[in-house]
């Protein structure tokens, strides 16, 4: 019983995050002009329709394998520059 609840909760949360990703990506892309969209390979119509990525690509993105790790010292230097 508890496993079924957790599985349904997991599906709900995953679905919610996928929808949030689509909405935020669409908002960001809509702020770009048509020429910039064309440079990155999208049309305004694709962005309006939401045809700009595959949802499984976002969910299965290997974020931990990017190899981009900043040390604490680099982070502190970035914060000082921002201030």
N, C-alpha and C positions, 0 to 999 in steps of 0.2 A: 504494500500500500504506500509506504513512504517512498520507495523507489519510483513508483509511477508519478507521484506528486513532484519529486525532484526532476524527473525527466521532462514533465510538462512545463515546469518552471524554467528549466534550461532552454527548452524550445521557445518559450515566450520571450525570454531575455535575449536570446540570439536573434530572434525575429525583430525585436524592438531596436537592437543595435544596428542591424542591417538597414532598417528604415531610417534611422537617424543618420547613418553614413550617407545614404542616398540623398537625403534632404540637405545636409550640410555641403556635400560635394556639389549638388546642383546650385545652391546659393552662391558658393564660391565661383563656380564657372560662369554663372550669369553676370557676375561683376566684370568679367573680361570682355574686351571688345571682339568683334568678329575676326579681325586679323590675327589676334593672339590665339583665339580658339582654333583657327585654321592652322596656325603654326604647330599646335600640339595635337592636331589631327581630329578635331571635332567640328561639327557644325552647330549653329545656334539651335536648329531643329532637334538634333540629337540630345542636346542638353535639356531642352524643353520637354522632350518625351522621356527622358531618363534612360536613353539608350547608350550611355557612355561607359559602362563597365559591367562586368559579370559579378553578381553578388558573391559567388563562391570564391572569386579571386580576392575579395576583400576579407572574407572570413578566414580563408586559408593562408593569408599573407604571413610569411615567416619573419615576423618582426624581430625575433630574438637572434636571427642569423644575419643581420645586416653588417655586423662587424664595425659599426660606428659607435664607439664607446668613448665618452669624454671622461677625463679624470676629474676629480673634485677640484683640483687646481685650475683646470680649464674653465669649469663652471664658475668659479669665484672670479676669474679674470673677466669673463663675459658679463657678469653682474656688475662689476666695477665700471666697465665701459658703458653699460647702459645707464648708469647713474650719473 
